[in-house]
Amino acid sequence: MDWFIIGAGLFSFAGGLFGWDWFLNSRKARFLVKIIGPMGARIFYMVLGLGIATLGVLLLTGVIENKPV
C-alpha cells in the first residue's frame, strides 16, 4: 500500500511538472485550471504530489505508523 501512495504522488507530480494535456484536461482538473489558471494548477499538482509521495515514504520507513483502529 505504501508503494501505491508513493506512485500516486509521483504521478501527480509528473502530471504537473510536464503539464500533460490529458492530465490537466480531465474533468476534475479542469475546474482547478479554471479557478487558478494552468500554471497555478500545475504548481498545485506538483506540491500535492510531493506531499503524497512524502507521506508514502514516511509510512514505508515507519516514521508514521499505520495502525488499524
PQR file of N, CA, C, O and H, with PARSE charges and radii, in Angstrom:
ATOM      1  N   MET A   1       0.816  -1.187   0.000 -0.4000 1.5000
ATOM      2  CA  MET A   1       0.000   0.000   0.000 -0.0000 2.0000
ATOM      3  C   MET A   1       0.866   1.260   0.000  0.5500 1.7000
ATOM      4  O   MET A   1       0.530   2.251  -0.648 -0.5500 1.4000
ATOM      5  N   ASP A   2       1.977   1.215   0.728 -0.4000 1.5000
ATOM      6  CA  ASP A   2       2.844   2.388   0.793 -0.0000 2.0000
ATOM      7  C   ASP A   2       3.441   2.707  -0.567  0.5500 1.7000
ATOM      8  O   ASP A   2       3.602   3.875  -0.922 -0.5500 1.4000
ATOM      9  H   ASP A   2       2.250   0.410   1.254  0.4000 1.0000
ATOM     10  N   TRP A   3       3.769   1.669  -1.328 -0.4000 1.5000
ATOM     11  CA  TRP A   3       4.326   1.890  -2.663 -0.0000 2.0000
ATOM     12  C   TRP A   3       3.297   2.527  -3.589  0.5500 1.7000
ATOM     13  O   TRP A   3       3.643   3.338  -4.448 -0.5500 1.4000
ATOM     14  H   TRP A   3       3.638   0.721  -1.040  0.4000 1.0000
ATOM     15  N   PHE A   4       2.036   2.158  -3.411 -0.4000 1.5000
ATOM     16  CA  PHE A   4       0.970   2.757  -4.209 -0.0000 2.0000
ATOM     17  C   PHE A   4       0.842   4.246  -3.912  0.5500 1.7000
ATOM     18  O   PHE A   4       0.649   5.047  -4.827 -0.5500 1.4000
ATOM     19  H   PHE A   4       1.755   1.499  -2.713  0.4000 1.0000
ATOM     20  N   ILE A   5       0.949   4.620  -2.649 -0.4000 1.5000
ATOM     21  CA  ILE A   5       0.861   6.029  -2.259 -0.0000 2.0000
ATOM     22  C   ILE A   5       2.030   6.807  -2.860  0.5500 1.7000
ATOM     23  O   ILE A   5       1.843   7.913  -3.367 -0.5500 1.4000
ATOM     24  H   ILE A   5       1.106   3.970  -1.906  0.4000 1.0000
ATOM     25  N   ILE A   6       3.213   6.243  -2.808 -0.4000 1.5000
ATOM     26  CA  ILE A   6       4.382   6.906  -3.406 -0.0000 2.0000
ATOM     27  C   ILE A   6       4.181   7.057  -4.907  0.5500 1.7000
ATOM     28  O   ILE A   6       4.456   8.120  -5.464 -0.5500 1.4000
ATOM     29  H   ILE A   6       3.365   5.345  -2.397  0.4000 1.0000
ATOM     30  N   GLY A   7       3.708   6.012  -5.563 -0.4000 1.5000
ATOM     31  CA  GLY A   7       3.469   6.066  -7.001 -0.0000 2.0000
ATOM     32  C   GLY A   7       2.422   7.102  -7.384  0.5500 1.7000
ATOM     33  O   GLY A   7       2.582   7.819  -8.372 -0.5500 1.4000
ATOM     34  H   GLY A   7       3.484   5.148  -5.110  0.4000 1.0000
ATOM     35  N   ALA A   8       1.356   7.178  -6.605 -0.4000 1.5000
ATOM     36  CA  ALA A   8       0.308   8.169  -6.882 -0.0000 2.0000
ATOM     37  C   ALA A   8       0.846   9.584  -6.730  0.5500 1.7000
ATOM     38  O   ALA A   8       0.513  10.467  -7.521 -0.5500 1.4000
ATOM     39  H   ALA A   8       1.226   6.596  -5.803  0.4000 1.0000
ATOM     40  N   GLY A   9       1.672   9.801  -5.720 -0.4000 1.5000
ATOM     41  CA  GLY A   9       2.271  11.109  -5.529 -0.0000 2.0000
ATOM     42  C   GLY A   9       3.207  11.485  -6.662  0.5500 1.7000
ATOM     43  O   GLY A   9       3.189  12.619  -7.140 -0.5500 1.4000
ATOM     44  H   GLY A   9       1.943   9.084  -5.078  0.4000 1.0000
ATOM     45  N   LEU A  10       4.020  10.541  -7.090 -0.4000 1.5000
ATOM     46  CA  LEU A  10       4.936  10.811  -8.203 -0.0000 2.0000
ATOM     47  C   LEU A  10       4.179  11.029  -9.510  0.5500 1.7000
ATOM     48  O   LEU A  10       4.598  11.830 -10.346 -0.5500 1.4000
ATOM     49  H   LEU A  10       4.035   9.619  -6.702  0.4000 1.0000
ATOM     50  N   PHE A  11       3.076  10.325  -9.686 -0.4000 1.5000
ATOM     51  CA  PHE A  11       2.245  10.513 -10.867 -0.0000 2.0000
ATOM     52  C   PHE A  11       1.652  11.921 -10.893  0.5500 1.7000
ATOM     53  O   PHE A  11       1.669  12.582 -11.932 -0.5500 1.4000
ATOM     54  H   PHE A  11       2.736   9.674  -9.007  0.4000 1.0000
ATOM     55  N   SER A  12       1.133  12.376  -9.766 -0.4000 1.5000
ATOM     56  CA  SER A  12       0.582  13.725  -9.678 -0.0000 2.0000
ATOM     57  C   SER A  12       1.672  14.771  -9.907  0.5500 1.7000
ATOM     58  O   SER A  12       1.449  15.758 -10.608 -0.5500 1.4000
ATOM     59  H   SER A  12       1.119  11.838  -8.922  0.4000 1.0000
ATOM     60  N   PHE A  13       2.827  14.561  -9.327 -0.4000 1.5000
ATOM     61  CA  PHE A  13       3.949  15.483  -9.521 -0.0000 2.0000
ATOM     62  C   PHE A  13       4.348  15.552 -10.994  0.5500 1.7000
ATOM     63  O   PHE A  13       4.554  16.640 -11.531 -0.5500 1.4000
ATOM     64  H   PHE A  13       3.008  13.760  -8.757  0.4000 1.0000
ATOM     65  N   ALA A  14       4.457  14.399 -11.643 -0.4000 1.5000
ATOM     66  CA  ALA A  14       4.854  14.372 -13.050 -0.0000 2.0000
ATOM     67  C   ALA A  14       3.795  15.024 -13.933  0.5500 1.7000
ATOM     68  O   ALA A  14       4.134  15.712 -14.896 -0.5500 1.4000
ATOM     69  H   ALA A  14       4.290  13.516 -11.206  0.4000 1.0000
ATOM     70  N   GLY A  15       2.525  14.818 -13.621 -0.4000 1.5000
ATOM     71  CA  GLY A  15       1.457  15.446 -14.385 -0.0000 2.0000
ATOM     72  C   GLY A  15       1.533  16.959 -14.321  0.5500 1.7000
ATOM     73  O   GLY A  15       1.298  17.642 -15.318 -0.5500 1.4000
ATOM     74  H   GLY A  15       2.249  14.259 -12.839  0.4000 1.0000
ATOM     75  N   GLY A  16       1.863  17.483 -13.149 -0.4000 1.5000
ATOM     76  CA  GLY A  16       2.025  18.922 -13.017 -0.0000 2.0000
ATOM     77  C   GLY A  16       3.310  19.426 -13.639  0.5500 1.7000
ATOM     78  O   GLY A  16       3.324  20.485 -14.267 -0.5500 1.4000
ATOM     79  H   GLY A  16       2.054  16.928 -12.340  0.4000 1.0000
ATOM     80  N   LEU A  17       4.377  18.687 -13.474 -0.4000 1.5000
ATOM     81  CA  LEU A  17       5.678  19.108 -13.988 -0.0000 2.0000
ATOM     82  C   LEU A  17       5.685  19.180 -15.512  0.5500 1.7000
ATOM     83  O   LEU A  17       6.140  20.163 -16.096 -0.5500 1.4000
ATOM     84  H   LEU A  17       4.366  17.827 -12.964  0.4000 1.0000
ATOM     85  N   PHE A  18       5.179  18.135 -16.143 -0.4000 1.5000
ATOM     86  CA  PHE A  18       5.213  18.065 -17.602 -0.0000 2.0000
ATOM     87  C   PHE A  18       3.988  18.693 -18.250  0.5500 1.7000
ATOM     88  O   PHE A  18       3.964  18.878 -19.467 -0.5500 1.4000
ATOM     89  H   PHE A  18       4.809  17.336 -15.669  0.4000 1.0000
ATOM     90  N   GLY A  19       2.971  19.025 -17.461 -0.4000 1.5000
ATOM     91  CA  GLY A  19       1.781  19.670 -17.987 -0.0000 2.0000
ATOM     92  C   GLY A  19       1.067  18.837 -19.034  0.5500 1.7000
ATOM     93  O   GLY A  19       0.630  19.363 -20.057 -0.5500 1.4000
ATOM     94  H   GLY A  19       2.991  18.875 -16.473  0.4000 1.0000
ATOM     95  N   TRP A  20       0.943  17.541 -18.786 -0.4000 1.5000
ATOM     96  CA  TRP A  20       0.283  16.657 -19.736 -0.0000 2.0000
ATOM     97  C   TRP A  20      -1.121  17.171 -20.023  0.5500 1.7000
ATOM     98  O   TRP A  20      -1.890  17.436 -19.100 -0.5500 1.4000
ATOM     99  H   TRP A  20       1.297  17.113 -17.954  0.4000 1.0000
ATOM    100  N   ASP A  21      -1.455  17.313 -21.304 -0.4000 1.5000
ATOM    101  CA  ASP A  21      -2.773  17.812 -21.686 -0.0000 2.0000
ATOM    102  C   ASP A  21      -3.887  16.916 -21.164  0.5500 1.7000
ATOM    103  O   ASP A  21      -4.885  17.408 -20.635 -0.5500 1.4000
ATOM    104  H   ASP A  21      -0.830  17.097 -22.054  0.4000 1.0000
ATOM    105  N   TRP A  22      -3.725  15.619 -21.307 -0.4000 1.5000
ATOM    106  CA  TRP A  22      -4.772  14.702 -20.856 -0.0000 2.0000
ATOM    107  C   TRP A  22      -4.937  14.746 -19.341  0.5500 1.7000
ATOM    108  O   TRP A  22      -6.016  14.458 -18.824 -0.5500 1.4000
ATOM    109  H   TRP A  22      -2.915  15.220 -21.736  0.4000 1.0000
ATOM    110  N   PHE A  23      -3.871  15.104 -18.632 -0.4000 1.5000
ATOM    111  CA  PHE A  23      -3.925  15.190 -17.173 -0.0000 2.0000
ATOM    112  C   PHE A  23      -4.663  16.460 -16.750  0.5500 1.7000
ATOM    113  O   PHE A  23      -5.539  16.412 -15.887 -0.5500 1.4000
ATOM    114  H   PHE A  23      -2.995  15.337 -19.053  0.4000 1.0000
ATOM    115  N   LEU A  24      -4.310  17.589 -17.354 -0.4000 1.5000
ATOM    116  CA  LEU A  24      -4.909  18.863 -16.964 -0.0000 2.0000
ATOM    117  C   LEU A  24      -6.279  19.093 -17.596  0.5500 1.7000
ATOM    118  O   LEU A  24      -6.996  20.001 -17.178 -0.5500 1.4000
ATOM    119  H   LEU A  24      -3.598  17.628 -18.055  0.4000 1.0000
ATOM    120  N   ASN A  25      -6.657  18.296 -18.590 -0.4000 1.5000
ATOM    121  CA  ASN A  25      -7.976  18.424 -19.196 -0.0000 2.0000
ATOM    122  C   ASN A  25      -8.969  17.407 -18.665  0.5500 1.7000
ATOM    123  O   ASN A  25     -10.085  17.297 -19.173 -0.5500 1.4000
ATOM    124  H   ASN A  25      -6.074  17.558 -18.930  0.4000 1.0000
ATOM    125  N   SER A  26      -8.564  16.660 -17.640 -0.4000 1.5000
ATOM    126  CA  SER A  26      -9.509  15.713 -17.052 -0.0000 2.0000
ATOM    127  C   SER A  26     -10.632  16.493 -16.373  0.5500 1.7000
ATOM    128  O   SER A  26     -10.469  17.669 -16.048 -0.5500 1.4000
ATOM    129  H   SER A  26      -7.658  16.749 -17.228  0.4000 1.0000
ATOM    130  N   ARG A  27     -11.745  15.847 -16.164 -0.4000 1.5000
ATOM    131  CA  ARG A  27     -12.932  16.512 -15.641 -0.0000 2.0000
ATOM    132  C   ARG A  27     -12.660  17.233 -14.318  0.5500 1.7000
ATOM    133  O   ARG A  27     -13.103  18.366 -14.130 -0.5500 1.4000
ATOM    134  H   ARG A  27     -11.876  14.892 -16.428  0.4000 1.0000
ATOM    135  N   LYS A  28     -11.951  16.600 -13.422 -0.4000 1.5000
ATOM    136  CA  LYS A  28     -11.706  17.204 -12.111 -0.0000 2.0000
ATOM    137  C   LYS A  28     -10.636  18.287 -12.158  0.5500 1.7000
ATOM    138  O   LYS A  28     -10.711  19.263 -11.411 -0.5500 1.4000
ATOM    139  H   LYS A  28     -11.590  15.680 -13.575  0.4000 1.0000
ATOM    140  N   ALA A  29      -9.651  18.127 -13.020 -0.4000 1.5000
ATOM    141  CA  ALA A  29      -8.578  19.123 -13.101 -0.0000 2.0000
ATOM    142  C   ALA A  29      -9.033  20.376 -13.834  0.5500 1.7000
ATOM    143  O   ALA A  29      -8.524  21.463 -13.562 -0.5500 1.4000
ATOM    144  H   ALA A  29      -9.590  17.335 -13.627  0.4000 1.0000
ATOM    145  N   ARG A  30      -9.981  20.249 -14.758 -0.4000 1.5000
ATOM    146  CA  ARG A  30     -10.464  21.428 -15.491 -0.0000 2.0000
ATOM    147  C   ARG A  30     -11.016  22.483 -14.559  0.5500 1.7000
ATOM    148  O   ARG A  30     -10.823  23.677 -14.789 -0.5500 1.4000
ATOM    149  H   ARG A  30     -10.395  19.366 -14.979  0.4000 1.0000
ATOM    150  N   PHE A  31     -11.705  22.059 -13.503 -0.4000 1.5000
ATOM    151  CA  PHE A  31     -12.249  23.002 -12.526 -0.0000 2.0000
ATOM    152  C   PHE A  31     -11.124  23.804 -11.885  0.5500 1.7000
ATOM    153  O   PHE A  31     -11.222  25.024 -11.756 -0.5500 1.4000
ATOM    154  H   PHE A  31     -11.862  21.089 -13.316  0.4000 1.0000
ATOM    155  N   LEU A  32     -10.065  23.126 -11.488 -0.4000 1.5000
ATOM    156  CA  LEU A  32      -8.928  23.797 -10.854 -0.0000 2.0000
ATOM    157  C   LEU A  32      -8.219  24.721 -11.840  0.5500 1.7000
ATOM    158  O   LEU A  32      -7.796  25.815 -11.467 -0.5500 1.4000
ATOM    159  H   LEU A  32      -9.985  22.135 -11.592  0.4000 1.0000
ATOM    160  N   VAL A  33      -8.088  24.295 -13.084 -0.4000 1.5000
ATOM    161  CA  VAL A  33      -7.463  25.127 -14.113 -0.0000 2.0000
ATOM    162  C   VAL A  33      -8.291  26.390 -14.332  0.5500 1.7000
ATOM    163  O   VAL A  33      -7.745  27.476 -14.521 -0.5500 1.4000
ATOM    164  H   VAL A  33      -8.433  23.407 -13.387  0.4000 1.0000
ATOM    165  N   LYS A  34      -9.605  26.237 -14.305 -0.4000 1.5000
ATOM    166  CA  LYS A  34     -10.482  27.386 -14.499 -0.0000 2.0000
ATOM    167  C   LYS A  34     -10.359  28.376 -13.332  0.5500 1.7000
ATOM    168  O   LYS A  34     -10.412  29.588 -13.537 -0.5500 1.4000
ATOM    169  H   LYS A  34     -10.049  25.355 -14.151  0.4000 1.0000
ATOM    170  N   ILE A  35     -10.198  27.863 -12.124 -0.4000 1.5000
ATOM    171  CA  ILE A  35     -10.136  28.714 -10.931 -0.0000 2.0000
ATOM    172  C   ILE A  35      -8.782  29.419 -10.806  0.5500 1.7000
ATOM    173  O   ILE A  35      -8.744  30.636 -10.623 -0.5500 1.4000
ATOM    174  H   ILE A  35     -10.156  26.878 -11.957  0.4000 1.0000
ATOM    175  N   ILE A  36      -7.675  28.684 -10.902 -0.4000 1.5000
ATOM    176  CA  ILE A  36      -6.356  29.283 -10.625 -0.0000 2.0000
ATOM    177  C   ILE A  36      -5.448  29.352 -11.847  0.5500 1.7000
ATOM    178  O   ILE A  36      -4.297  29.776 -11.740 -0.5500 1.4000
ATOM    179  H   ILE A  36      -7.706  27.696 -11.051  0.4000 1.0000
ATOM    180  N   GLY A  37      -5.950  28.942 -12.995 -0.4000 1.5000
ATOM    181  CA  GLY A  37      -5.154  29.022 -14.217 -0.0000 2.0000
ATOM    182  C   GLY A  37      -4.288  27.787 -14.405  0.5500 1.7000
ATOM    183  O   GLY A  37      -4.091  27.005 -13.476 -0.5500 1.4000
ATOM    184  H   GLY A  37      -6.885  28.598 -13.081  0.4000 1.0000
ATOM    185  N   PRO A  38      -3.770  27.622 -15.626 -0.5600 1.5000
ATOM    186  CA  PRO A  38      -2.994  26.415 -15.910  0.2800 2.0000
ATOM    187  C   PRO A  38      -1.690  26.330 -15.122  0.5500 1.7000
ATOM    188  O   PRO A  38      -1.327  25.252 -14.650 -0.5500 1.4000
ATOM    189  N   MET A  39      -0.986  27.436 -14.974 -0.4000 1.5000
ATOM    190  CA  MET A  39       0.279  27.385 -14.235 -0.0000 2.0000
ATOM    191  C   MET A  39       0.018  27.138 -12.746  0.5500 1.7000
ATOM    192  O   MET A  39       0.759  26.392 -12.106 -0.5500 1.4000
ATOM    193  H   MET A  39      -1.280  28.311 -15.357  0.4000 1.0000
ATOM    194  N   GLY A  40      -1.013  27.749 -12.200 -0.4000 1.5000
ATOM    195  CA  GLY A  40      -1.364  27.511 -10.803 -0.0000 2.0000
ATOM    196  C   GLY A  40      -1.760  26.072 -10.560  0.5500 1.7000
ATOM    197  O   GLY A  40      -1.411  25.490  -9.533 -0.5500 1.4000
ATOM    198  H   GLY A  40      -1.614  28.355 -12.720  0.4000 1.0000
ATOM    199  N   ALA A  41      -2.496  25.490 -11.511 -0.4000 1.5000
ATOM    200  CA  ALA A  41      -2.902  24.090 -11.375 -0.0000 2.0000
ATOM    201  C   ALA A  41      -1.687  23.168 -11.449  0.5500 1.7000
ATOM    202  O   ALA A  41      -1.601  22.185 -10.712 -0.5500 1.4000
ATOM    203  H   ALA A  41      -2.780  25.963 -12.346  0.4000 1.0000
ATOM    204  N   ARG A  42      -0.758  23.485 -12.332 -0.4000 1.5000
ATOM    205  CA  ARG A  42       0.457  22.667 -12.429 -0.0000 2.0000
ATOM    206  C   ARG A  42       1.238  22.718 -11.125  0.5500 1.7000
ATOM    207  O   ARG A  42       1.700  21.685 -10.641 -0.5500 1.4000
ATOM    208  H   ARG A  42      -0.828  24.283 -12.931  0.4000 1.0000
ATOM    209  N   ILE A  43       1.392  23.908 -10.549 -0.4000 1.5000
ATOM    210  CA  ILE A  43       2.112  24.048  -9.276 -0.0000 2.0000
ATOM    211  C   ILE A  43       1.362  23.309  -8.173  0.5500 1.7000
ATOM    212  O   ILE A  43       1.978  22.628  -7.353 -0.5500 1.4000
ATOM    213  H   ILE A  43       1.016  24.748 -10.941  0.4000 1.0000
ATOM    214  N   PHE A  44       0.036  23.439  -8.150 -0.4000 1.5000
ATOM    215  CA  PHE A  44      -0.771  22.748  -7.147 -0.0000 2.0000
ATOM    216  C   PHE A  44      -0.553  21.237  -7.213  0.5500 1.7000
ATOM    217  O   PHE A  44      -0.346  20.592  -6.185 -0.5500 1.4000
ATOM    218  H   PHE A  44      -0.464  23.992  -8.817  0.4000 1.0000
ATOM    219  N   TYR A  45      -0.601  20.673  -8.426 -0.4000 1.5000
ATOM    220  CA  TYR A  45      -0.439  19.227  -8.564 -0.0000 2.0000
ATOM    221  C   TYR A  45       0.983  18.777  -8.247  0.5500 1.7000
ATOM    222  O   TYR A  45       1.182  17.659  -7.772 -0.5500 1.4000
ATOM    223  H   TYR A  45      -0.769  21.197  -9.261  0.4000 1.0000
ATOM    224  N   MET A  46       1.966  19.623  -8.500 -0.4000 1.5000
ATOM    225  CA  MET A  46       3.339  19.265  -8.131 -0.0000 2.0000
ATOM    226  C   MET A  46       3.494  19.246  -6.614  0.5500 1.7000
ATOM    227  O   MET A  46       4.091  18.319  -6.066 -0.5500 1.4000
ATOM    228  H   MET A  46       1.804  20.531  -8.886  0.4000 1.0000
ATOM    229  N   VAL A  47       2.966  20.256  -5.934 -0.4000 1.5000
ATOM    230  CA  VAL A  47       3.056  20.305  -4.464 -0.0000 2.0000
ATOM    231  C   VAL A  47       2.254  19.168  -3.845  0.5500 1.7000
ATOM    232  O   VAL A  47       2.708  18.516  -2.905 -0.5500 1.4000
ATOM    233  H   VAL A  47       2.482  21.009  -6.379  0.4000 1.0000
ATOM    234  N   LEU A  48       1.055  18.935  -4.381 -0.4000 1.5000
ATOM    235  CA  LEU A  48       0.232  17.832  -3.886 -0.0000 2.0000
ATOM    236  C   LEU A  48       0.948  16.493  -4.061  0.5500 1.7000
ATOM    237  O   LEU A  48       0.954  15.662  -3.153 -0.5500 1.4000
ATOM    238  H   LEU A  48       0.686  19.464  -5.144  0.4000 1.0000
ATOM    239  N   GLY A  49       1.545  16.290  -5.226 -0.4000 1.5000
ATOM    240  CA  GLY A  49       2.264  15.052  -5.485 -0.0000 2.0000
ATOM    241  C   GLY A  49       3.441  14.846  -4.556  0.5500 1.7000
ATOM    242  O   GLY A  49       3.667  13.741  -4.062 -0.5500 1.4000
ATOM    243  H   GLY A  49       1.540  16.965  -5.964  0.4000 1.0000
ATOM    244  N   LEU A  50       4.200  15.923  -4.314 -0.4000 1.5000
ATOM    245  CA  LEU A  50       5.324  15.795  -3.375 -0.0000 2.0000
ATOM    246  C   LEU A  50       4.839  15.469  -1.972  0.5500 1.7000
ATOM    247  O   LEU A  50       5.458  14.673  -1.265 -0.5500 1.4000
ATOM    248  H   LEU A  50       4.017  16.820  -4.715  0.4000 1.0000
ATOM    249  N   GLY A  51       3.738  16.081  -1.572 -0.4000 1.5000
ATOM    250  CA  GLY A  51       3.187  15.795  -0.247 -0.0000 2.0000
ATOM    251  C   GLY A  51       2.735  14.356  -0.107  0.5500 1.7000
ATOM    252  O   GLY A  51       3.003  13.710   0.906 -0.5500 1.4000
ATOM    253  H   GLY A  51       3.236  16.727  -2.146  0.4000 1.0000
ATOM    254  N   ILE A  52       2.050  13.854  -1.118 -0.4000 1.5000
ATOM    255  CA  ILE A  52       1.568  12.469  -1.075 -0.0000 2.0000
ATOM    256  C   ILE A  52       2.736  11.494  -1.121  0.5500 1.7000
ATOM    257  O   ILE A  52       2.742  10.501  -0.394 -0.5500 1.4000
ATOM    258  H   ILE A  52       1.832  14.379  -1.941  0.4000 1.0000
ATOM    259  N   ALA A  53       3.727  11.769  -1.970 -0.4000 1.5000
ATOM    260  CA  ALA A  53       4.897  10.881  -2.049 -0.0000 2.0000
ATOM    261  C   ALA A  53       5.673  10.894  -0.737  0.5500 1.7000
ATOM    262  O   ALA A  53       6.155   9.854  -0.288 -0.5500 1.4000
ATOM    263  H   ALA A  53       3.723  12.576  -2.561  0.4000 1.0000
ATOM    264  N   THR A  54       5.794  12.062  -0.123 -0.4000 1.5000
ATOM    265  CA  THR A  54       6.476  12.154   1.172 -0.0000 2.0000
ATOM    266  C   THR A  54       5.737  11.350   2.233  0.5500 1.7000
ATOM    267  O   THR A  54       6.358  10.657   3.039 -0.5500 1.4000
ATOM    268  H   THR A  54       5.403  12.907  -0.487  0.4000 1.0000
ATOM    269  N   LEU A  55       4.414  11.443   2.230 -0.4000 1.5000
ATOM    270  CA  LEU A  55       3.612  10.653   3.165 -0.0000 2.0000
ATOM    271  C   LEU A  55       3.867   9.157   2.952  0.5500 1.7000
ATOM    272  O   LEU A  55       4.017   8.408   3.917 -0.5500 1.4000
ATOM    273  H   LEU A  55       3.910  12.006   1.575  0.4000 1.0000
ATOM    274  N   GLY A  56       3.916   8.729   1.698 -0.4000 1.5000
ATOM    275  CA  GLY A  56       4.181   7.321   1.404 -0.0000 2.0000
ATOM    276  C   GLY A  56       5.543   6.872   1.888  0.5500 1.7000
ATOM    277  O   GLY A  56       5.681   5.778   2.434 -0.5500 1.4000
ATOM    278  H   GLY A  56       3.794   9.337   0.914  0.4000 1.0000
ATOM    279  N   VAL A  57       6.553   7.709   1.692 -0.4000 1.5000
ATOM    280  CA  VAL A  57       7.908   7.371   2.158 -0.0000 2.0000
ATOM    281  C   VAL A  57       7.939   7.285   3.679  0.5500 1.7000
ATOM    282  O   VAL A  57       8.559   6.380   4.237 -0.5500 1.4000
ATOM    283  H   VAL A  57       6.441   8.598   1.248  0.4000 1.0000
ATOM    284  N   LEU A  58       7.276   8.217   4.350 -0.4000 1.5000
ATOM    285  CA  LEU A  58       7.250   8.191   5.818 -0.0000 2.0000
ATOM    286  C   LEU A  58       6.523   6.953   6.331  0.5500 1.7000
ATOM    287  O   LEU A  58       6.927   6.368   7.336 -0.5500 1.4000
ATOM    288  H   LEU A  58       6.772   8.952   3.897  0.4000 1.0000
ATOM    289  N   LEU A  59       5.462   6.555   5.655 -0.4000 1.5000
ATOM    290  CA  LEU A  59       4.770   5.322   6.040 -0.0000 2.0000
ATOM    291  C   LEU A  59       5.639   4.099   5.779  0.5500 1.7000
ATOM    292  O   LEU A  59       5.679   3.173   6.589 -0.5500 1.4000
ATOM    293  H   LEU A  59       5.134   7.030   4.838  0.4000 1.0000
ATOM    294  N   LEU A  60       6.331   4.100   4.650 -0.4000 1.5000
ATOM    295  CA  LEU A  60       7.172   2.957   4.286 -0.0000 2.0000
ATOM    296  C   LEU A  60       8.337   2.777   5.253  0.5500 1.7000
ATOM    297  O   LEU A  60       8.687   1.648   5.597 -0.5500 1.4000
ATOM    298  H   LEU A  60       6.298   4.852   3.992  0.4000 1.0000
ATOM    299  N   THR A  61       8.937   3.874   5.690 -0.4000 1.5000
ATOM    300  CA  THR A  61      10.086   3.793   6.587 -0.0000 2.0000
ATOM    301  C   THR A  61       9.696   3.625   8.049  0.5500 1.7000
ATOM    302  O   THR A  61      10.560   3.400   8.897 -0.5500 1.4000
ATOM    303  H   THR A  61       8.652   4.791   5.410  0.4000 1.0000
ATOM    304  N   GLY A  62       8.409   3.730   8.355 -0.4000 1.5000
ATOM    305  CA  GLY A  62       7.955   3.524   9.728 -0.0000 2.0000
ATOM    306  C   GLY A  62       7.979   4.762  10.593  0.5500 1.7000
ATOM    307  O   GLY A  62       7.714   4.672  11.792 -0.5500 1.4000
ATOM    308  H   GLY A  62       7.707   3.913   7.667  0.4000 1.0000
ATOM    309  N   VAL A  63       8.287   5.917  10.028 -0.4000 1.5000
ATOM    310  CA  VAL A  63       8.256   7.158  10.805 -0.0000 2.0000
ATOM    311  C   VAL A  63       6.834   7.443  11.236  0.5500 1.7000
ATOM    312  O   VAL A  63       6.600   7.876  12.365 -0.5500 1.4000
ATOM    313  H   VAL A  63       8.502   5.990   9.055  0.4000 1.0000
ATOM    314  N   ILE A  64       5.876   7.203  10.346 -0.4000 1.5000
ATOM    315  CA  ILE A  64       4.460   7.293  10.662 -0.0000 2.0000
ATOM    316  C   ILE A  64       3.937   5.861  10.679  0.5500 1.7000
ATOM    317  O   ILE A  64       4.101   5.124   9.707 -0.5500 1.4000
ATOM    318  H   ILE A  64       6.065   6.851   9.429  0.4000 1.0000
ATOM    319  N   GLU A  65       3.313   5.472  11.776 -0.4000 1.5000
ATOM    320  CA  GLU A  65       2.798   4.115  11.881 -0.0000 2.0000
ATOM    321  C   GLU A  65       1.353   4.063  11.403  0.5500 1.7000
ATOM    322  O   GLU A  65       0.535   4.906  11.769 -0.5500 1.4000
ATOM    323  H   GLU A  65       3.180   6.071  12.566  0.4000 1.0000
ATOM    324  N   ASN A  66       1.057   3.080  10.594 -0.4000 1.5000
ATOM    325  CA  ASN A  66      -0.283   2.890  10.072 -0.0000 2.0000
ATOM    326  C   ASN A  66      -0.952   1.779  10.871  0.5500 1.7000
ATOM    327  O   ASN A  66      -0.886   0.605  10.506 -0.5500 1.4000
ATOM    328  H   ASN A  66       1.722   2.395  10.296  0.4000 1.0000
ATOM    329  N   LYS A  67      -1.598   2.168  11.967 -0.4000 1.5000
ATOM    330  CA  LYS A  67      -2.219   1.183  12.847 -0.0000 2.0000
ATOM    331  C   LYS A  67      -3.716   1.098  12.534  0.5500 1.7000
ATOM    332  O   LYS A  67      -4.384   2.127  12.426 -0.5500 1.4000
ATOM    333  H   LYS A  67      -1.652   3.122  12.263  0.4000 1.0000
ATOM    334  N   PRO A  68      -4.238  -0.108  12.388 -0.5600 1.5000
ATOM    335  CA  PRO A  68      -5.697  -0.224  12.216  0.2800 2.0000
ATOM    336  C   PRO A  68      -6.421   0.147  13.504  0.5500 1.7000
ATOM    337  O   PRO A  68      -5.926  -0.095  14.604 -0.5500 1.4000
ATOM    338  N   VAL A  69      -7.568   0.721  13.351 -0.4000 1.5000
ATOM    339  CA  VAL A  69      -8.352   1.176  14.521 -0.0000 2.0000
ATOM    340  C   VAL A  69      -9.129   0.040  15.106  0.5500 1.7000
ATOM    341  O   VAL A  69      -9.844   0.224  16.091 -0.5500 1.4000
ATOM    342  H   VAL A  69      -7.971   0.918  12.457  0.4000 1.0000
TER
END
